[in-house]
Amino acid sequence: GTRLWSDGNNWDLNTLPADGDDVYLGTNGTASTNLFLATDSAGLNSLTVSNGVTLTFTNWSTRLIATNVTLLSGGTLTCTGAFSDSQMSNRVYAVCSNLFIAAGGSINVNAGGYAAGGAGSRGNGPGGGASPGAADYAGGGGYGGKGGNAYGSLNTTAYGGGMPYGSPTNPVEPGSGGGNNSVGGDYGAGGGAVKIEASGVVTVDGSISASGGSRYPGLGGGGSGGSVWISCYTFAATRGV
């Protein structure tokens, strides 16, 4: 079906989760399931994501709101991407008291930011890598630092990497895409954005990842990494990445 959180037909009780509910997302078999959160959730008591389920956030302002959020092994939060809009389109945004990511659980927004450039185009985003047009290589995306330069076939002209942008103390923006030569390719998107507002404990025994996409082999530039912004009372991890 629609796989939208807001469609009551997707829930066992044929009704949407309401304030104070405990919500469990799991699968009965081995197949993975994707559910899309396009508007704020209700103020849940708890959300547990497990067993091959991915909860995908769409839209920049969409928030998961819950007292306790638990990602068990195989449970993932992610965002749709990559996007070429001039405005930031989507991210993972959770407002909670406590967040626990168990080993094997993850928040993964790799390559979920600004898209790479199309054929012969600069990468998308404020730090998009430059494009040499029909030459051999293109620049990488910038964000926390300048993107890597690339060179034409004669190594005589630099095709610049994207410039830095954003705030190191309030990192909320996605990463920018790498440039592309005239061939193009589905590579080099910037990393996505993660924002966690927790009043209690954030424990990461699994992983939170916002890596940029790989370069187009020998041609386009790689995307810059995205952002991870966490506020909490206590941060803990034993095996987390």
HUTA-V828228 format. One record per backbone hydrogen bond with DSSP energy under -0.5 kcal/mol. CO is the residue of the C=O (numbers start at 1). NH is the residue of the N-H. If there is no record, write none. Layout:
co-><CO;CO>
nh-><NH;NH>
//
This chain:
co-><3;4;6;7;8;11;18;21;21;21;23;24;25;33;35;36;36;37;42;43;44;45;46;47;48;49;50;52;53;54;54;55;55;56;57;59;59;63;63;64;64;65;66;67;67;68;69;70;70;71;72;73;75;76;77;78;83;91;92;93;94;95;96;97;98;99;100;100;101;101;102;104;105;106;106;107;107;109;109;113;113;114;115;115;118;121;124;125;127;129;130;132;132;133;137;139;140;142;143;145;147;148;150;152;157;158;159;160;162;170;175;176;177;178;179;181;185;188;189;190;191;192;193;194;195;196;196;197;200;200;201;201;202;203;203;204;206;207;209;210;211;213;214;215;216;216;222;224;227;228;229;231;234;236>
nh-><36;7;8;10;11;14;21;23;45;46;48;26;50;54;56;5;38;58;44;20;67;68;23;70;25;72;53;33;76;35;56;57;78;37;80;62;91;41;65;66;95;44;97;97;98;47;100;49;72;102;75;51;106;55;108;57;115;93;195;64;197;66;199;200;69;203;71;102;205;206;105;74;207;77;108;109;209;112;192;82;83;190;124;177;121;180;177;128;142;123;139;134;135;182;132;179;162;176;165;143;161;140;159;155;152;160;150;130;147;172;114;224;129;117;221;120;187;178;213;113;175;227;92;229;94;198;231;96;233;234;99;203;236;101;205;240;241;107;109;226;111;223;188;217;219;220;141;191;194;230;196;198;202;204>
//
